[in-house]
Each structure stands twice: as C-alpha cells, then as structure tokens.
Amino acid sequence: MPFKAFSVLVDNPQAGTAKKVSQVSVGFRLYNTTGGFSITDMVFQEGSNATGYAPGTAEMLVNTANRRRVNAVIHGAETLVLLNAGTTACGLNVQMVALEACADIHISQGNGGQRLSVGNVAPGDILIVNSSDYTVLKNGTAVEKNGFFPFAQDGISRHNIQSDGAMRLLFDYQERNGGAGA
C-alpha cells in the first residue's frame, strides 16, 4: 500500500499580533477512485518546535451516556493514549481492520502489562477484541488468543499496539463512575 505525505503551511495574515491560528480544517475530494483511504497523522508546528502530535487518533461519536469511540490508523508499533473521564477503569473493545498482512498483533497496557496476543491477519480481515464478553473474532469467527483483555484506565490510559503491518483501529468503551455497576 503506497503512502503519500502532504504538508501545508498555514500562514497567519495578522502575524505579530496576539491572534493565533486556533483551528485548521482539512477536507478531501476523491474522484474515480477505488481502494482504501486513511489519514494517518497530523503534526502541528509553531515556529521551529512541534507543538502537537497524535498518531491518527480522533475522538468521535461521544454521546451523553459517556460511551466513547476513538479511531486510529497505525503502521507497526504505536503507543496510543485514551482519555477516560470516568472515575474507574472500564472494559475496552477494539475493532481492527488490517490494511496490510500482519503476522502477530499484541495489545498491552502502559509499558507492556495486561498483554493480549492474537495471530495472523490478512489485508481486509476484521479482528474484534470484545472485553465485554471476552471474545476475539476474526471475520466473525472465534480465534485463538493468549493473555488478558484490555481495559481503559480511569484518567489517562496508555495502550501499546504492536504489529508488523498497517491497520485501522476503533476503540470503544463505556465510561463508569463509582464501580462497574454504577
């Protein structure tokens, strides 16, 4: 799968004033195309230092029931940070769509604890790790797994994803306050 990098300079016409660029919108138009399209990452830079970076994470579909869905596109090993505004940890469901063949996939908490390992996936395969009912499905069929199911720690929750290929991820979790039954 070819990857193309684009860069743009957003110039502030009122340079030298107290006003700063506070929002950047990015749009895409595709015509007569086939295949997949993924936005992998954006780097924001002010002056000579990068001021913000996230490997393809974007929060979306946050509803009033405190259910959160966060998506990402990764290439190889990445550490992703999820925010859990609840006061306790909660189960974390992950849907992975392989963009390239992946020999092994590992998901772990923080610095490698609570590790879950799953075997091979081919491009286009959909792997679902469901912590709610402790299942791992590949294209709708249960597959062999090894380790612990992931969870979203309250506050800032770090997750290491290790893979030898590219994949699109969707994290889904229900924030909880005061324990699992609250």
C-alpha positions in Angstrom: 0.0 0.0 0.0 1.6 3.3 -1.0 1.6 6.2 1.5 1.7 9.8 0.4 2.8 12.7 2.7 1.3 16.1 2.2 2.4 19.3 4.0 0.9 22.7 4.2 1.9 26.0 5.8 -1.0 27.8 7.4 0.1 31.4 7.5 -1.4 33.9 9.9 -2.1 37.1 8.0 -2.0 39.0 11.3 1.5 37.9 12.2 3.0 39.9 15.1 -0.4 40.3 16.8 -1.8 38.4 19.8 -4.1 36.4 17.4 -3.0 32.9 16.7 -4.4 30.2 14.3 -6.8 28.3 16.5 -8.5 25.9 14.1 -7.5 24.1 10.9 -10.0 22.3 8.7 -8.8 19.6 6.3 -11.1 18.3 3.5 -10.6 15.7 0.8 -12.3 15.2 -2.5 -11.8 11.9 -4.3 -13.0 11.2 -7.9 -12.9 7.9 -9.9 -11.1 6.0 -7.2 -11.0 2.5 -5.8 -9.3 1.1 -2.7 -8.8 2.4 0.9 -8.1 5.9 2.1 -6.6 6.6 5.5 -5.4 9.7 7.3 -2.5 8.6 9.4 -1.2 11.5 11.4 -1.1 15.3 11.6 1.8 17.3 13.1 1.2 20.9 14.2 4.1 23.2 14.5 4.6 26.8 15.7 8.0 28.2 14.9 10.8 25.6 14.9 9.2 23.2 17.5 6.4 20.7 17.0 3.6 21.7 19.4 1.2 18.7 18.9 1.3 15.2 17.5 -1.1 12.2 17.6 -0.7 9.0 15.6 -4.0 9.2 13.8 -6.3 9.4 16.8 -9.5 11.3 16.6 -12.3 11.3 19.1 -15.8 10.9 17.6 -19.4 10.0 18.4 -19.2 10.9 22.1 -22.8 10.7 23.4 -24.4 11.7 26.7 -24.2 8.1 28.1 -20.4 8.5 28.4 -19.7 5.9 25.7 -16.5 6.9 23.8 -15.3 5.8 20.4 -11.8 6.7 19.3 -10.2 5.8 16.0 -6.6 5.5 14.8 -4.5 4.3 11.9 -1.2 2.8 12.8 1.9 1.5 11.0 3.8 -1.0 13.1 4.2 -0.4 16.8 2.5 2.6 18.4 1.6 3.9 21.8 -1.9 5.4 21.9 -3.4 7.4 24.8 -7.1 7.2 25.6 -8.9 9.6 27.9 -11.4 8.1 30.3 -13.3 10.8 32.2 -14.9 8.1 34.5 -13.7 7.6 38.0 -12.9 3.9 37.5 -11.5 1.6 34.8 -13.7 0.0 32.2 -13.6 -2.7 29.5 -12.1 -1.7 26.2 -13.4 -3.2 22.9 -11.1 -2.8 19.8 -12.0 -3.4 16.2 -9.0 -3.8 13.9 -9.1 -3.7 10.1 -5.9 -4.9 8.6 -4.6 -2.7 5.8 -1.6 -4.9 5.3 -0.8 -8.5 6.3 0.2 -8.8 10.0 1.9 -11.8 11.4 1.2 -11.1 15.1 -0.7 -8.5 16.9 -0.1 -7.6 20.5 -2.2 -5.1 22.6 -0.9 -4.1 26.1 -1.4 -1.6 28.8 1.1 1.1 29.7 4.6 -0.4 29.5 3.6 -3.9 28.4 1.3 -5.2 31.2 -2.0 -6.9 30.6 -0.9 -8.1 27.2 -3.2 -9.8 24.7 -1.7 -11.6 21.6 -3.6 -12.7 18.5 -2.1 -14.4 15.4 -2.1 -13.7 11.7 -4.5 -11.4 9.8 -4.6 -10.7 6.1 -5.4 -7.4 4.4 -9.1 -6.7 4.8 -9.6 -9.0 7.7 -11.6 -7.6 10.6 -10.4 -8.6 14.1 -12.7 -7.7 17.0 -11.4 -7.9 20.6 -14.5 -7.7 22.8 -13.7 -7.2 26.5 -17.4 -7.1 27.3 -17.9 -10.8 26.6 -14.3 -12.0 26.5 -14.2 -13.0 22.8 -11.8 -12.4 19.9 -13.4 -12.7 16.5 -11.7 -12.7 13.1 -14.2 -12.1 10.3 -17.0 -13.2 12.6 -15.3 -16.5 13.7 -13.8 -17.0 17.2 -9.9 -17.3 17.1 -7.2 -18.4 19.4 -5.9 -15.7 21.7 -3.4 -15.5 24.6 -3.3 -13.2 27.5 -5.5 -10.6 29.2 -8.3 -8.5 27.7 -7.6 -4.7 27.5 -9.3 -2.1 29.7 -9.3 1.7 29.8 -7.8 3.0 33.0 -9.5 6.0 34.6 -7.9 9.3 33.6 -5.1 8.8 31.1 -4.9 5.2 29.7 -1.8 4.2 27.6 -2.0 1.3 25.2 0.8 -0.2 23.1 -0.2 -1.8 19.8 2.5 -4.0 18.2 2.1 -5.2 14.7 4.3 -5.6 11.6 1.7 -4.1 9.3 -0.7 -1.2 9.0 -4.2 -1.3 10.4 -7.2 0.9 11.2 -8.4 0.7 14.8 -11.6 1.7 16.5 -11.6 1.8 20.4 -15.0 1.6 22.1 -15.6 1.9 25.8 -18.3 2.8 28.3 -17.0 5.2 31.0 -18.0 4.3 34.5 -18.2 6.2 37.8 -18.0 4.6 41.2 -17.5 1.0 40.0 -18.7 -1.4 37.3 -22.4 -1.3 38.4 -22.7 2.5 38.5 
